[in-house]
Amino acid sequence: MKYSFLILMVILNLMLFSCKKHVITPVSQLSLLPPATQTGANTFGCLTQGIAFIPKNGPMVPNGLDLLCGYSSNYFSIEAAADPGHGWLTQITIVTNSLPISQGHSYALQDIASGNAYALDALSYDNGISGTDYETSKTSTGMLTITKLDAVKHIISGTFYFNAVDDFADTIKITDGRFDLLYQ
């Protein structure tokens, strides 16, 4: 009996010390974004209030990703939408309004006036009711940097960040933005 108790204690100690703790490592939101490339990979991502935003389809965007890019000599725009399937759609838009862009240059994201670059983060509902629009302005600004502009391969890549405000003076913060797109 004495030996069986001792064997039982040894087995219990082995079981206790051999168990590994399963530690759940939190996922970095930044790691969920696509890499900042310059190959025309058709990627877009940013952190919205610290949460990863990546265009994706759903009931409001049923035909695939809503990621559009347009470029001409004095106009550039990106529209990226994410449909999480909860009856609302988030869309981030960056536009230069009569402002020529070039590789290696940065542009202040500010108000919607002609000759400026601006950004918008909009929330819409599937019943057609417009939600909240957060826009850059003269006081809530950001930066757009064009890291690649290839007119032969139709590639435009860059980075961005901005603060935007709604009609009630609530602010939203967009950081770590990057895109690598083929334009038309």
Summary of the structure (lengths in Angstrom):
residues: 184
radius of gyration: 23.9
end to end distance: 83.9
largest distance: 91.6
contacts: 536
relative contact order: 0.19
helix: 11%
strand: 48%
